[in-house]
Amino acid sequence: MRTAPGAPADAAAFFAASLAFRTDVSDVHASLESGEPGFVLVDGRSLEAWEQAHVPGAVHLPKEEIPARAAELLAPSVPVVVYCWGPGCDGATRAALALATLGYRVKEMIGGIEYWIREGFTVQTASGPETSPRDPLTAPVGAPACGC
């Protein structure tokens, strides 16, 4: 390792902050399945991306429209979880920043819709709900959750 690990206290602060600002698709899915997730899920992608596939129950709010439309779609007292395409995209980070700037408590769903699909969770498409088989590189096949 070219850079030594940080001090334990610094590492603890960093990882605690990471968990305060990020969540993963498995945790979001479990919360949504509970019926009372305690947050609203926001898809910050374009209309074309939304129509291709989105998480059922998500609110469509493209990141460019957040300043103008967030107040009409989101209650300031309800936390928000945002997602975009996946790990190769920083759209969810930009959407989270825009929402935080407006005063919303927000987390980013790491993995985005890519990992939602790869973990075998249902998406809504123009043809209706679709579910893909779990990718064994991202989630255990045959298990109800990753166990993380």
Stockholm file with secondary structure:
# STOCKHOLM 1.0

chainA/1-148         MRTAPGAPADAAAFFAASLAFRTDVSDVHASLESGEPGFVLVDGRSLEAWEQAHVPGAVHLPKEEIPARAAELLAPSVPVVVYCWGPGCDGATRAALALATLGYRVKEMIGGIEYWIREGFTVQTASGPETSPRDPLTAPVGAPACGC
#=GR chainA/1-148 SS CCSCCCCHHHHHHHHHHHHHHEEEHHHHHHHHHTSCCSSEEEECSCHHHHHHCBCTTCEECCGGGHHHHHHHHCCTTSCEEEECSCTTCCHHHHHHHHHHHTTCCEEEEETHHHHHHHTTCCEEETTEEECCCCCTTTSCTTCSSCCC
#=GC SS_cons         CCSCCCCHHHHHHHHHHHHHHEEEHHHHHHHHHTSCCSSEEEECSCHHHHHHCBCTTCEECCGGGHHHHHHHHCCTTSCEEEECSCTTCCHHHHHHHHHHHTTCCEEEEETHHHHHHHTTCCEEETTEEECCCCCTTTSCTTCSSCCC
//
